[in-house]
Amino acid sequence: MTTVMVIFGLALVLGGAAFIVVAWRDRRRQPTPEDSAAAREAASTQERYAAERHGVQGDVWQRGQNSQG
């Protein structure tokens, strides 16, 4: 029974240490100019696709292809 508790305790300590190391490493990371440029480009692309989709849906509605009946 003691062996099981020791193994369980070691596993708990190792898991906690791994969590702390990863949290510390991620907190230390600073965003780079490339990160913000990529985020701006992604937002621009998403907005362009949304505008195109909106335009196509308007065209379909105006031609009457989306009528119910």
N, C-alpha and C positions, 0 to 999 in steps of 0.2 A: 504494500500500500504506500509506503514511503517513496519507493521508486517511482510510482505513478505520479505522486504529487510533485516530486522533483522534476520529472520530465514535463509535466504540465506547467510548472512554474517557469522552467527554462523557455518553453515555447511562448508563454505569455510575455516574458521579458524580451525575447528576440523579436516578437511581433511588435511590441511597443517601441523598441529601438528602431526597427525598420520604418515605422510610421513617423517617428520624430525626425529621422534622417531625411526622408522624402519631403516632409513639410518644411524643414529648414532649407533644403536645396531649392524648392520651388519658391520660397519667400525671397531668397537671395537673387533670383533671376530677375533682371530688369528688362523691360521691353526695348527692342531695338528699333531704329528707324524703319527697317525692313518690315517689322511686324505691323507698324501703323500704316505703311504704304500698302501692304497686302490687305489690311482691313478696309482701307478706303477703296481699293480696287474691287474687292468682293461686294461691298455695299453698292458701288456704282453699277456693277454687273447685275446685281439683284434688282435694282431699281429699273434698269433698262429692260430686263425680261418682264417685269411687272407692267411697265408701260406698253410693251409690245402685246402682251396678253390682253390688256385692257382694250387696246385698239382693235384687236382681232375680234374680241367679244362684241364690241360696239358695231363693227362692220356686219357681223352675222345678224345681230338684232335688227339693224336698219334694213337689211335685205329681206327680212321676214322669214329667215330660215329657222328662227327660234320660236315660231308661233306655236301655240298649243292647239290649233285646230281646225 
